[in-house]
Amino acid sequence: MSTWRRALTAVAVLSMLAAGCAIGADDAPRDIDRGVADVNGPQIANQGAAATGSGRIFLLAPEVPGLPTRLESVARNAQGDARAVLAALLAGPNAIERATQLRTALPAGLRVIDVILRAGGVLAVDISPELLTLSGDGLIAALAQLVFTVSAIPGIDSLQLTVNGETVQWPSSNGELTSRPLTVYDYPGWDPSSQPAYPGMPNVT
């Protein structure tokens, strides 16, 4: 085959390859598969608010070897408003707090359906079912976060937690189930002030 015929053949092959790789236009509009493209960009869970204001929420403190998990309070601009405080808690730690290893046990997608302040300082909170996906220590940690957070609101002493309007028996720290309102006394040892920041030094003899 002559040189010019080989060149012509190569050009033809490259043209066919380019045509095969081209993206053709659709004849009509179509839906884009969410698994292929997300027009909203990546969704990042637990985008907490800035740590400002006189309100408080409780997150899980960084793990310390040799010590049980405990809570740590952080500031939020939601003082006295139970709905706002709970919304701030469900939003989780902000970027700075995550960088310092603060975290939450509350599951993504958990929503507050209703909030009612009852007599005797009982805050009745109805939530969506995502909390029921937790069990064991994870559930106890999430409950401790909720109880300590609402108990830090002036005038609130306990939390009556229901799921879609249904009464649920919740575990305390010792695993005992109860359907009565929960208090911080059901979760001893979770209070930030109840444990040292680091393991105690061993006795030297």
C-alpha positions as a LaTeX table, in Angstrom:
\begin{tabular}{lrrr}
\hline
Residue & $x$ (\AA) & $y$ (\AA) & $z$ (\AA) \\
\hline
Met1 & 0.00 & 0.00 & 0.00 \\
Ser2 & 1.35 & 3.42 & $-0.93$ \\
Thr3 & 2.18 & 6.03 & 1.67 \\
Trp4 & $-0.74$ & 8.29 & 0.76 \\
Arg5 & $-3.22$ & 5.36 & 0.95 \\
Arg6 & $-1.94$ & 4.44 & 4.45 \\
Ala7 & $-2.32$ & 8.03 & 5.58 \\
Leu8 & $-5.85$ & 8.20 & 4.17 \\
Thr9 & $-6.78$ & 4.96 & 5.97 \\
Ala10 & $-5.41$ & 6.27 & 9.29 \\
Val11 & $-7.44$ & 9.47 & 8.98 \\
Ala12 & $-10.60$ & 7.47 & 8.32 \\
Val13 & $-10.03$ & 5.24 & 11.36 \\
Leu14 & $-9.42$ & 8.24 & 13.65 \\
Ser15 & $-12.59$ & 9.90 & 12.35 \\
Met16 & $-14.68$ & 6.81 & 13.15 \\
Leu17 & $-13.20$ & 6.59 & 16.67 \\
Ala18 & $-13.96$ & 10.25 & 17.34 \\
Ala19 & $-17.52$ & 9.80 & 16.16 \\
Gly20 & $-17.95$ & 6.81 & 18.47 \\
Cys21 & $-16.79$ & 8.80 & 21.50 \\
Ala22 & $-18.92$ & 11.85 & 20.82 \\
Ile23 & $-21.94$ & 12.65 & 22.98 \\
Gly24 & $-24.98$ & 13.11 & 20.84 \\
Ala25 & $-27.85$ & 15.44 & 21.64 \\
Asp26 & $-31.15$ & 13.95 & 22.85 \\
Asp27 & $-34.26$ & 14.37 & 20.76 \\
Ala28 & $-36.25$ & 15.38 & 23.88 \\
Pro29 & $-35.55$ & 16.39 & 27.51 \\
Arg30 & $-34.83$ & 13.49 & 29.90 \\
Asp31 & $-34.21$ & 12.97 & 33.63 \\
Ile32 & $-30.63$ & 12.64 & 34.77 \\
Asp33 & $-29.88$ & 9.55 & 36.85 \\
Arg34 & $-29.03$ & 10.76 & 40.38 \\
Gly35 & $-26.45$ & 8.00 & 40.58 \\
Val36 & $-24.63$ & 9.56 & 37.61 \\
Ala37 & $-24.91$ & 13.27 & 38.36 \\
Asp38 & $-25.98$ & 15.26 & 41.42 \\
Val39 & $-26.83$ & 18.85 & 40.52 \\
Asn40 & $-26.75$ & 19.83 & 44.19 \\
Gly41 & $-23.20$ & 18.59 & 44.74 \\
Pro42 & $-22.09$ & 16.23 & 47.52 \\
Gln43 & $-24.28$ & 16.13 & 50.61 \\
Ile44 & $-22.33$ & 16.37 & 53.88 \\
Ala45 & $-24.11$ & 15.27 & 57.04 \\
Asn46 & $-23.84$ & 17.01 & 60.41 \\
Gln47 & $-23.20$ & 20.56 & 59.26 \\
Gly48 & $-23.48$ & 22.18 & 62.68 \\
Ala49 & $-23.83$ & 25.89 & 63.31 \\
Ala50 & $-21.10$ & 28.17 & 64.61 \\
Ala51 & $-20.20$ & 27.69 & 68.27 \\
Thr52 & $-21.58$ & 31.04 & 69.45 \\
Gly53 & $-24.35$ & 32.22 & 71.75 \\
Ser54 & $-25.42$ & 31.28 & 75.26 \\
Gly55 & $-27.36$ & 28.12 & 74.32 \\
Arg56 & $-25.74$ & 24.73 & 74.77 \\
Ile57 & $-25.89$ & 21.37 & 73.04 \\
Phe58 & $-24.08$ & 18.20 & 74.03 \\
Leu59 & $-21.85$ & 16.23 & 71.67 \\
Leu60 & $-19.70$ & 13.16 & 72.25 \\
Ala61 & $-16.26$ & 14.13 & 73.49 \\
Pro62 & $-13.09$ & 12.78 & 71.86 \\
Glu63 & $-12.32$ & 9.25 & 72.96 \\
Val64 & $-9.74$ & 8.88 & 75.72 \\
Pro65 & $-8.10$ & 5.46 & 76.12 \\
Gly66 & $-9.06$ & 3.86 & 79.41 \\
Leu67 & $-12.08$ & 6.08 & 80.02 \\
Pro68 & $-15.75$ & 5.60 & 79.11 \\
Thr69 & $-17.40$ & 7.84 & 76.54 \\
Arg70 & $-18.63$ & 11.17 & 77.92 \\
Leu71 & $-20.31$ & 14.32 & 76.66 \\
Glu72 & $-18.98$ & 17.78 & 75.97 \\
Ser73 & $-21.13$ & 20.89 & 75.79 \\
Val74 & $-20.66$ & 23.43 & 73.00 \\
Ala75 & $-22.26$ & 26.81 & 72.42 \\
Arg76 & $-25.13$ & 27.43 & 70.04 \\
Asn77 & $-27.21$ & 30.54 & 69.39 \\
Ala78 & $-30.51$ & 28.99 & 70.55 \\
Gln79 & $-30.93$ & 29.95 & 74.19 \\
Gly80 & $-34.31$ & 29.02 & 75.73 \\
Asp81 & $-35.97$ & 27.89 & 72.47 \\
Ala82 & $-36.43$ & 24.13 & 72.70 \\
Arg83 & $-37.11$ & 23.66 & 68.99 \\
Ala84 & $-34.07$ & 25.70 & 68.01 \\
Val85 & $-31.85$ & 23.89 & 70.52 \\
Leu86 & $-32.97$ & 20.49 & 69.25 \\
Ala87 & $-32.45$ & 21.58 & 65.64 \\
Ala88 & $-28.92$ & 22.66 & 66.53 \\
Leu89 & $-28.27$ & 19.31 & 68.21 \\
Leu90 & $-29.57$ & 17.31 & 65.25 \\
Ala91 & $-27.36$ & 19.34 & 62.89 \\
Gly92 & $-24.38$ & 17.88 & 64.75 \\
Pro93 & $-20.86$ & 19.23 & 65.11 \\
Asn94 & $-19.54$ & 21.97 & 62.87 \\
Ala95 & $-16.33$ & 21.66 & 60.86 \\
Ile96 & $-14.11$ & 23.00 & 63.64 \\
Glu97 & $-15.68$ & 20.65 & 66.19 \\
Arg98 & $-15.29$ & 17.65 & 63.88 \\
Ala99 & $-11.64$ & 18.58 & 63.45 \\
Thr100 & $-11.24$ & 18.32 & 67.23 \\
Gln101 & $-12.93$ & 14.87 & 67.14 \\
Leu102 & $-16.25$ & 15.94 & 68.63 \\
Arg103 & $-19.02$ & 13.77 & 67.19 \\
Thr104 & $-22.65$ & 12.76 & 67.53 \\
Ala105 & $-24.43$ & 9.44 & 68.00 \\
Leu106 & $-27.69$ & 10.80 & 66.57 \\
Pro107 & $-28.50$ & 9.23 & 63.20 \\
Ala108 & $-28.70$ & 11.22 & 59.98 \\
Gly109 & $-32.23$ & 12.08 & 58.94 \\
Leu110 & $-33.61$ & 12.21 & 62.50 \\
Arg111 & $-36.36$ & 14.87 & 62.69 \\
Val112 & $-38.31$ & 16.54 & 65.48 \\
Ile113 & $-42.03$ & 16.23 & 64.76 \\
Asp114 & $-43.48$ & 18.05 & 67.76 \\
Val115 & $-42.33$ & 19.75 & 70.95 \\
Ile116 & $-44.61$ & 20.50 & 73.94 \\
Leu117 & $-43.60$ & 21.83 & 77.36 \\
Arg118 & $-45.70$ & 20.09 & 79.99 \\
Ala119 & $-46.21$ & 20.77 & 83.69 \\
Gly120 & $-43.38$ & 19.91 & 86.03 \\
Gly121 & $-40.63$ & 20.86 & 83.60 \\
Val122 & $-41.27$ & 17.89 & 81.28 \\
Leu123 & $-40.41$ & 18.51 & 77.63 \\
Ala124 & $-42.43$ & 16.16 & 75.42 \\
Val125 & $-40.62$ & 15.61 & 72.13 \\
Asp126 & $-41.98$ & 13.48 & 69.30 \\
Ile127 & $-39.35$ & 12.35 & 66.80 \\
Ser128 & $-39.09$ & 10.38 & 63.57 \\
Pro129 & $-38.20$ & 6.65 & 63.70 \\
Glu130 & $-34.51$ & 6.91 & 62.75 \\
Leu131 & $-33.49$ & 6.78 & 66.43 \\
Leu132 & $-34.86$ & 3.23 & 66.58 \\
Thr133 & $-32.15$ & 2.10 & 64.16 \\
Leu134 & $-29.66$ & 2.44 & 67.03 \\
Ser135 & $-29.08$ & $-0.13$ & 69.75 \\
Gly136 & $-26.79$ & $-0.83$ & 72.68 \\
Asp137 & $-24.20$ & 1.79 & 73.58 \\
Gly138 & $-24.99$ & 3.84 & 70.46 \\
Leu139 & $-28.59$ & 4.31 & 71.51 \\
Ile140 & $-27.63$ & 5.17 & 75.08 \\
Ala141 & $-25.12$ & 7.75 & 73.80 \\
Ala142 & $-27.76$ & 9.36 & 71.58 \\
Leu143 & $-30.29$ & 9.46 & 74.42 \\
Ala144 & $-27.71$ & 11.02 & 76.74 \\
Gln145 & $-27.09$ & 13.76 & 74.17 \\
Leu146 & $-30.80$ & 14.49 & 73.91 \\
Val147 & $-31.46$ & 14.43 & 77.66 \\
Phe148 & $-28.50$ & 16.60 & 78.65 \\
Thr149 & $-29.21$ & 19.08 & 75.86 \\
Val150 & $-32.87$ & 19.68 & 76.75 \\
Ser151 & $-32.09$ & 19.66 & 80.47 \\
Ala152 & $-29.73$ & 22.60 & 79.92 \\
Ile153 & $-32.71$ & 24.71 & 78.78 \\
Pro154 & $-34.04$ & 26.81 & 81.70 \\
Gly155 & $-37.26$ & 25.38 & 83.14 \\
Ile156 & $-36.81$ & 21.88 & 81.69 \\
Asp157 & $-35.94$ & 18.98 & 83.99 \\
Ser158 & $-36.79$ & 15.88 & 81.96 \\
Leu159 & $-37.46$ & 14.57 & 78.47 \\
Gln160 & $-40.53$ & 12.54 & 77.43 \\
Leu161 & $-39.47$ & 11.05 & 74.10 \\
Thr162 & $-41.96$ & 9.43 & 71.72 \\
Val163 & $-41.62$ & 8.14 & 68.16 \\
Asn164 & $-44.35$ & 9.10 & 65.70 \\
Gly165 & $-46.64$ & 9.65 & 68.67 \\
Glu166 & $-45.99$ & 6.18 & 70.14 \\
Thr167 & $-44.60$ & 5.55 & 73.62 \\
Val168 & $-41.25$ & 3.76 & 73.61 \\
Gln169 & $-39.30$ & 2.15 & 76.44 \\
Trp170 & $-35.83$ & 3.68 & 76.44 \\
Pro171 & $-32.68$ & 2.29 & 78.11 \\
Ser172 & $-30.87$ & 4.17 & 80.84 \\
Ser173 & $-27.10$ & 3.86 & 81.30 \\
Asn174 & $-27.47$ & 0.56 & 83.15 \\
Gly175 & $-29.66$ & $-0.89$ & 80.39 \\
Glu176 & $-32.89$ & $-0.75$ & 82.38 \\
Leu177 & $-35.87$ & 0.10 & 80.17 \\
Thr178 & $-38.34$ & 2.80 & 81.13 \\
Ser179 & $-41.18$ & 4.73 & 79.51 \\
Arg180 & $-41.18$ & 7.56 & 82.06 \\
Pro181 & $-39.55$ & 10.93 & 81.34 \\
Leu182 & $-35.76$ & 10.68 & 81.21 \\
Thr183 & $-33.45$ & 12.83 & 83.33 \\
Val184 & $-29.71$ & 13.37 & 83.52 \\
Tyr185 & $-29.71$ & 11.02 & 86.53 \\
Asp186 & $-30.55$ & 8.17 & 84.17 \\
Tyr187 & $-27.17$ & 8.71 & 82.51 \\
Pro188 & $-24.61$ & 9.09 & 85.30 \\
Gly189 & $-21.04$ & 9.45 & 84.16 \\
Trp190 & $-21.95$ & 11.21 & 80.89 \\
Asp191 & $-21.74$ & 14.72 & 82.37 \\
Pro192 & $-18.52$ & 16.46 & 81.22 \\
Ser193 & $-17.72$ & 17.37 & 84.83 \\
Ser194 & $-18.05$ & 13.78 & 86.04 \\
Gln195 & $-14.77$ & 12.56 & 84.53 \\
Pro196 & $-11.20$ & 13.84 & 84.25 \\
Ala197 & $-9.96$ & 14.84 & 80.82 \\
Tyr198 & $-7.21$ & 12.21 & 80.96 \\
Pro199 & $-6.62$ & 8.96 & 82.85 \\
Gly200 & $-5.31$ & 9.43 & 86.36 \\
Met201 & $-1.61$ & 8.90 & 87.01 \\
Pro202 & $-0.76$ & 5.47 & 88.47 \\
Asn203 & 0.32 & 5.33 & 92.07 \\
Val204 & 4.07 & 5.05 & 92.49 \\
Thr205 & 5.21 & 2.89 & 95.39 \\
\hline
\end{tabular}
